[in-house]
Amino acid sequence: MKSGLFFTLVLLWLVPEAVSGQEFFLLGGISQQAMGDMKRLQQNAAITGPVQLQSTQRFPTYLQFSGGGLWRIPGDNKVGFRIFGTSTGARNYYEDYSGYIVEDYQLINIGLTARIEHLLILKKKSELSVFGEVGESFTRLKYDAVIRIGTSSDASVQKFKSKNLVGNLGVAYRYHLTERFFLMGTVGYEIDWAGKLSDSHGNNIYVNTTPVAAGWSGIKLLGGIGFRLRD
């Protein structure tokens, strides 16, 4: 996947007569993610300890930032790439007169996709396109646990990672401010084929006997600005 994307980009730079309209964009917005396995892991941890913990945060919709580049090719199409980063998290908590327990789950996902767009509607100052993406992402999970009883406390940190395949389908809208600059908004649905989370020794996380994955599938709503280098 990476070598194919790299080869495509090299061709677009080295054969300028085959493409035109280089453009780049920076976007930010919200990312909704399913996180079914992670929610089951959190719930299992909350009810299987010496006391029942309260889940005060459960992997909510959070921010995604992305940037990329596109090149026009024949047939009202554009090809290019997108880099993105997303995060979310969760917390279990318990407190009484004797002390407290805190469990934090912090997730970060960084990915790279190849992107193709097809123009549907073109007007004087705006355009509407459909797009598809395919690529890879890398997830990092940091699990922090703190137990405090009286004046004594104990803390532990565990880290896990996974590699995932990513697909994304959606629509993109551009409004041209000038000949070079434009506003851009996208809405898409991302599908992740998430790998199983494992530590540095290759050990997976399990809920009962089922290995856990961080599933980022969900709706992504982004907006930002872009610019064109040349026609």
DOVEXKOL-941607 format. One record per residue (C-alpha): x, y, z; residue in one letter. Coordinates in steps of 0.02 Angstrom, whole numbers, padded with zeros to 5 digits, always signed. Layout:
DOVEXKOL-941607
XYZA...
end
This chain:
DOVEXKOL-941607
+00000+00000+00000M+00135+00124+00050K+00246+00084-00099S+00099+00101-00219G+00050+00270-00148L+00231+00331-00155F+00248+00274-00337F+00087+00366-00384T+00146+00528-00305L+00316+00517-00389V+00232+00495-00557L+00122+00646-00527L+00273+00754-00489W+00384+00688-00629L+00254+00688-00769V+00172+00860-00751P+00094+00853-00923E-00018+00710-00864A-00093+00808-00720V-00140+00985-00675S-00215+01088-00536G-00108+01038-00389Q-00202+01080-00229E-00172+01055-00043F-00290+01066+00105F-00293+01072+00294L-00450+01013+00384L-00514+00991+00561G-00675+00929+00635G-00761+00790+00730I-00736+00603+00723S-00868+00481+00783Q-00802+00305+00816Q-00886+00141+00863A-00757+00070+00987M-00864-00083+01025G-00719-00189+01089D-00646-00046+01191M-00813-00010+01275K-00830-00193+01322R-00653-00191+01391L-00691-00036+01495Q-00854-00109+01560Q-00772-00274+01604N-00635-00183+01701A-00765-00080+01793A-00861-00229+01862I-00727-00362+01892T-00618-00274+02021G-00632-00272+02211P-00757-00128+02196V-00871-00075+02054Q-00804+00075+01960L-00907+00210+01876Q-00874+00245+01691S-00867+00435+01680T-00810+00442+01497Q-00836+00310+01361R-00736+00348+01203F-00840+00497+01145P-00844+00585+00977T-00686+00692+00972Y-00572+00789+00855L-00488+00739+00693Q-00359+00842+00599F-00300+00804+00424S-00207+00872+00275G-00172+00814+00100G-00141+00849-00082G-00234+00815-00244L-00194+00824-00430W-00320+00838-00571R-00319+00699-00700I-00428+00674-00856P-00612+00633-00833G-00658+00760-00698D-00556+00662-00571N-00424+00703-00441K-00299+00585-00359V-00187+00611-00209G-00164+00574-00026F-00224+00620+00148R-00138+00612+00318I-00247+00615+00474F-00242+00602+00662G-00383+00562+00784T-00395+00535+00971S-00521+00485+01104T-00522+00409+01277G-00615+00339+01426A-00609+00339+01615R-00666+00226+01757N-00672+00301+01931Y-00712+00256+02111Y-00692+00356+02272E-00741+00336+02455D-00674+00389+02625Y-00525+00271+02612S-00459+00325+02442G-00492+00314+02255Y-00460+00214+02096I-00436+00292+01924V-00417+00201+01758E-00381+00304+01602D-00383+00241+01423Y-00300+00359+01297Q-00311+00316+01112L-00222+00400+00965I-00241+00349+00783N-00130+00414+00641I-00158+00363+00461G-00111+00386+00278L-00232+00354+00134T-00231+00365-00055A-00379+00470-00114R-00479+00486-00274I-00616+00615-00307E-00743+00628-00447H-00825+00795-00488L-01016+00795-00484L-01064+00979-00494I-00959+01128-00548L-01018+01308-00533K-00931+01476-00545K-00872+01480-00364K-00910+01306-00297S-00894+01121-00335E-00961+00959-00263L-00868+00794-00275S-00879+00616-00211V-00721+00535-00143F-00651+00368-00092G-00497+00326+00010E-00398+00171+00057V-00245+00158+00166G-00173+00112+00335E-00178+00182+00510S-00082+00150+00670F-00165+00152+00842T-00081+00180+01010R-00169+00140+01175L-00101+00203+01340K-00182+00129+01496Y-00150+00220+01661D-00212+00153+01828A-00192+00235+01998V-00249+00161+02164I-00236+00267+02321R-00280+00203+02495I-00247+00325+02635G-00073+00394+02610T-00015+00249+02501S-00033+00244+02313S+00012+00129+02170D+00019+00172+01986A+00043+00070+01828S+00057+00112+01644V+00033-00008+01498Q+00051+00029+01313K-00022-00063+01164F-00026-00037+00976K-00110-00101+00818S-00103-00079+00629K-00267-00058+00536N-00334-00053+00358L-00441+00101+00321V-00576+00139+00193G-00674+00302+00178N-00819+00358+00066L-00898+00530+00064G-00930+00697-00018V-00823+00854-00027A-00881+01034-00056Y-00768+01178-00106R-00810+01363-00109Y-00681+01468-00201H-00630+01628-00111L-00503+01677-00244T-00420+01595-00393E-00300+01506-00274R-00388+01490-00105F-00547+01396-00062F-00648+01338+00087L-00675+01151+00097M-00796+01039+00192G-00810+00850+00190T-00923+00719+00266V-00879+00537+00254G-00900+00367+00333Y-00739+00280+00380E-00730+00090+00388I-00585+00015+00486D-00527-00165+00481W-00441-00146+00649A-00295-00253+00701G-00289-00327+00875K-00203-00222+01007L-00041-00296+01073S+00103-00243+01186D+00287-00236+01141S+00301-00425+01170H+00156-00465+01054G+00032-00503+01194N-00149-00458+01155N-00281-00383+01269I-00429-00498+01300Y-00608-00480+01361V-00644-00657+01420N-00564-00754+01276T-00588-00625+01138T-00441-00513+01084P-00479-00326+01083V-00465-00204+00937A-00489-00014+00933A-00623+00013+00801G-00622+00188+00725W-00766+00160+00602S-00890+00304+00602G-00941+00471+00529I-00807+00604+00502K-00861+00786+00477L-00719+00904+00430L-00695+01082+00370G-00549+01195+00329G-00454+01287+00193I-00358+01241+00038G-00251+01319-00097F-00194+01282-00274R-00014+01295-00331L-00041+01296-00519R-00169+01259-00654D
end
